[in-house]
């Protein structure tokens, strides 16, 4: 079992009219980052009309720095 040593929780607010663009960016980022060695999870979610959050975990500091 891999134990995550690092995690990131971040929020962002899309500019007015750019909500879909922000969502598309996060979908693309999820596909790219989930394939990165050492990234154990990547989750993006909409938490409001213009607000988004990401949560991702890493096996070690090297993986965190590579992201």
C-alpha positions in Angstrom: 0.0 0.0 0.0 1.4 3.4 -1.0 1.1 6.1 1.6 0.7 9.6 0.4 3.2 12.0 1.9 2.0 15.3 0.3 -1.3 16.7 -0.7 -2.5 20.0 -2.2 -6.0 21.5 -1.8 -6.4 24.7 -3.9 -9.4 26.8 -4.9 -9.8 29.1 -7.9 -12.5 31.4 -9.1 -13.1 31.7 -12.9 -13.5 35.1 -14.4 -17.0 36.0 -15.5 -17.9 34.1 -18.7 -14.8 31.8 -18.4 -16.4 29.1 -16.2 -16.5 26.5 -19.0 -12.9 27.3 -20.0 -11.8 26.7 -16.4 -13.7 23.5 -16.2 -12.2 22.3 -19.5 -8.7 23.1 -18.2 -9.2 21.1 -15.0 -10.5 18.1 -17.0 -7.4 18.2 -19.2 -5.2 18.7 -16.1 -6.7 15.7 -14.4 -6.0 13.4 -17.4 -2.4 14.6 -17.6 -1.6 14.6 -13.9 -3.2 11.2 -13.1 -0.6 9.7 -15.5 2.4 11.3 -13.8 4.5 8.9 -11.8 4.2 9.6 -8.1 0.8 11.4 -8.4 -1.6 9.1 -6.5 -4.8 11.0 -7.1 -6.1 14.2 -8.7 -9.6 15.4 -8.2 -11.2 18.6 -9.5 -14.6 19.7 -8.5 -17.0 22.7 -9.0 -17.9 24.1 -5.6 -19.9 27.1 -6.8 -21.1 28.9 -9.9 -17.6 30.2 -10.6 -15.5 28.4 -8.0 -13.5 25.3 -8.5 -11.3 23.2 -6.2 -8.5 20.7 -6.8 -7.2 18.0 -4.5 -4.2 15.9 -5.4 -1.9 13.6 -3.5 1.7 12.6 -4.1 3.8 9.7 -3.0 6.8 11.8 -2.2 8.4 15.2 -2.5 10.0 14.5 -5.8 6.5 13.8 -7.3 5.2 17.0 -5.7 8.0 19.0 -7.3 7.5 17.4 -10.7 3.9 18.4 -10.8 
